[in-house]
């Protein structure tokens, strides 16, 4: 299996894990929202109406809705096999600036949930708290850059976002996280 296919599978598994966690809470419902869930319909609309495609392409993966309170959250899920935690108080994530920039422009109210195969397993970053100063760009070739984000000062645990998550459900979810080879 190619690297892209492995990466895509890990991303899909991570999305399924987060969907399972949200749906495990009685008052919450997780609804698939991302462009991949509406691709044929959207292609036709985009082609016929020439609408802004960047916003559509950067749609978050899910809408989480609390039936009791009416609270609604946009959720984007990312698998990261490696998060550099060598510097105390910092969590360095490799994340493409262009992609994050589109989320910040069109979906700033989104909660970005990272799934990671080592404790504490789930990190939540509220995109409204992200600042460009958290990004360090490193040139890796001619016209090639790698972006490293330090979300350590704003990241939260998934239990902070969803306090009703049960420990046993979280333990089961952790067992499903793919490990980096």
C-alpha positions as CSV (number, residue, x, y, z in Angstrom):
1,X,0.0,0.0,0.0
2,X,1.4,3.4,-0.9
3,X,2.2,6.1,1.6
4,X,-0.7,8.3,0.5
5,X,-3.2,5.4,1.0
6,X,-1.8,4.6,4.4
7,X,-2.1,8.3,5.4
8,X,-5.6,8.5,4.1
9,X,-6.6,5.4,6.0
10,X,-5.2,6.7,9.3
11,X,-7.1,10.0,8.7
12,X,-10.3,8.1,8.0
13,X,-9.9,6.0,11.1
14,X,-9.2,9.1,13.2
15,X,-12.4,10.7,11.9
16,X,-14.4,7.6,12.8
17,X,-12.9,7.6,16.3
18,X,-13.9,11.2,16.9
19,X,-17.4,10.6,15.4
20,X,-17.7,7.6,17.8
21,X,-16.6,9.7,20.8
22,X,-19.1,12.5,20.1
23,X,-22.0,10.1,19.4
24,X,-21.2,8.2,22.6
25,X,-22.6,11.1,24.6
26,X,-26.4,11.0,24.9
27,X,-27.0,14.7,24.2
28,X,-24.6,15.0,21.3
29,X,-25.0,14.0,17.6
30,X,-22.1,14.1,15.1
31,X,-23.1,14.8,11.5
32,X,-20.7,14.4,8.6
33,X,-20.1,17.7,7.0
34,X,-16.9,17.7,4.9
35,X,-16.8,18.2,1.2
36,X,-16.0,14.5,0.6
37,X,-19.5,13.7,1.9
38,X,-21.2,15.9,-0.8
39,X,-18.6,15.8,-3.6
40,X,-20.9,14.9,-6.6
41,X,-23.5,17.5,-5.6
42,X,-21.0,20.2,-5.0
43,X,-19.0,19.5,-8.2
44,X,-22.2,20.2,-10.2
45,X,-23.0,23.3,-8.2
46,X,-19.5,24.7,-8.5
47,X,-19.3,23.9,-12.2
48,X,-22.7,25.5,-12.9
49,X,-22.5,28.6,-10.7
50,X,-18.7,29.3,-10.5
51,X,-18.9,29.7,-6.7
52,X,-16.0,30.1,-4.3
53,X,-14.4,26.7,-4.1
54,X,-11.8,27.3,-1.4
55,X,-14.5,27.6,1.3
56,X,-16.1,24.4,0.1
57,X,-12.8,22.5,-0.1
58,X,-11.9,23.5,3.4
59,X,-15.3,22.5,5.0
60,X,-14.8,20.9,8.4
61,X,-15.3,17.2,8.7
62,X,-18.3,17.3,11.1
63,X,-20.9,19.3,12.8
64,X,-21.4,18.3,16.4
65,X,-24.8,19.3,17.8
66,X,-25.9,19.1,21.4
67,X,-29.7,18.3,21.3
68,X,-30.1,19.5,25.0
69,X,-28.4,22.9,24.8
70,X,-28.5,23.7,21.1
71,X,-24.8,24.2,21.0
72,X,-23.2,23.5,17.6
73,X,-19.5,22.9,16.9
74,X,-17.6,22.6,13.6
75,X,-15.0,19.8,14.0
76,X,-12.0,19.1,11.8
77,X,-10.0,16.0,12.6
78,X,-6.3,15.4,11.8
79,X,-4.2,12.4,12.6
80,X,-0.6,13.1,13.6
81,X,1.8,10.2,14.2
82,X,4.4,12.6,15.6
83,X,4.1,15.7,17.7
84,X,7.4,17.1,19.0
85,X,7.1,17.6,22.7
86,X,10.8,17.9,23.5
87,X,10.5,21.6,24.5
88,X,8.5,21.8,27.8
89,X,5.2,23.5,27.4
90,X,5.3,23.3,23.6
91,X,3.6,20.9,21.2
92,X,5.1,21.3,17.7
93,X,2.7,20.2,14.9
94,X,3.7,19.9,11.2
95,X,0.7,21.5,9.4
96,X,0.6,23.2,6.0
97,X,0.1,26.9,6.3
98,X,-2.1,27.2,3.2
99,X,-4.5,24.6,4.6
100,X,-4.7,26.2,8.0
101,X,-4.9,29.6,6.4
102,X,-8.1,28.5,4.6
103,X,-9.6,27.2,7.8
104,X,-8.8,30.5,9.5
105,X,-10.3,32.5,6.7
106,X,-13.5,30.6,6.2
107,X,-14.1,28.4,9.3
108,X,-12.4,30.2,12.2
109,X,-15.1,28.9,14.6
110,X,-13.9,25.3,14.0
111,X,-12.4,23.1,16.7
112,X,-9.4,21.3,15.3
113,X,-9.0,17.9,17.0
114,X,-5.6,16.1,16.6
115,X,-5.6,12.3,17.1
116,X,-2.1,11.1,18.2
117,X,-1.0,7.5,19.0
118,X,0.7,8.5,22.3
119,X,-0.6,10.1,25.5
120,X,-2.6,12.2,25.9
121,X,-4.0,11.0,22.5
122,X,-6.4,13.8,21.7
123,X,-5.7,17.6,21.4
124,X,-8.2,20.3,20.7
125,X,-7.2,23.6,19.2
126,X,-9.8,26.3,18.9
127,X,-9.0,28.0,15.6
128,X,-10.2,31.4,16.9
129,X,-7.2,31.3,19.2
130,X,-4.6,30.6,16.5
131,X,-2.1,33.4,15.8
132,X,0.3,33.5,12.9
133,X,3.1,34.0,15.4
134,X,2.6,30.3,16.4
135,X,4.0,29.3,13.0
136,X,7.6,28.7,12.1
137,X,8.4,28.2,8.4
138,X,11.5,26.1,7.4
139,X,12.7,26.1,3.9
140,X,13.2,22.5,2.7
141,X,13.9,23.1,-0.9
142,X,13.5,25.5,-3.8
143,X,10.0,27.0,-3.3
144,X,9.3,24.3,-0.7
145,X,8.5,25.1,2.9
146,X,7.6,23.0,6.0
147,X,5.4,24.8,8.5
148,X,5.7,24.0,12.2
149,X,3.0,25.2,14.6
150,X,3.3,25.6,18.3
151,X,-0.2,25.2,19.7
152,X,1.0,24.3,23.2
153,X,-0.3,27.5,24.8
154,X,-3.8,27.0,23.4
155,X,-4.3,23.3,23.1
156,X,-6.9,21.6,25.3
157,X,-7.9,18.0,26.1
158,X,-10.9,16.6,24.4
159,X,-12.5,16.2,27.8
160,X,-12.4,20.1,28.1
161,X,-14.5,20.4,25.0
162,X,-16.7,17.4,25.8
163,X,-16.8,17.0,29.6
164,X,-19.5,14.3,29.3
165,X,-17.1,11.8,27.7
166,X,-16.8,8.7,29.7
167,X,-13.4,7.3,30.6
168,X,-14.2,3.8,29.4
169,X,-15.3,5.2,26.0
170,X,-12.0,7.2,25.8
171,X,-10.0,4.0,26.7
172,X,-11.8,2.1,23.9
173,X,-11.1,4.9,21.4
174,X,-7.4,5.0,22.3
175,X,-7.2,1.3,21.3
176,X,-8.4,2.1,17.8
177,X,-5.8,4.8,17.1
178,X,-3.4,3.7,14.3
179,X,0.3,3.7,15.4
180,X,2.9,5.3,13.2
181,X,5.2,2.6,11.6
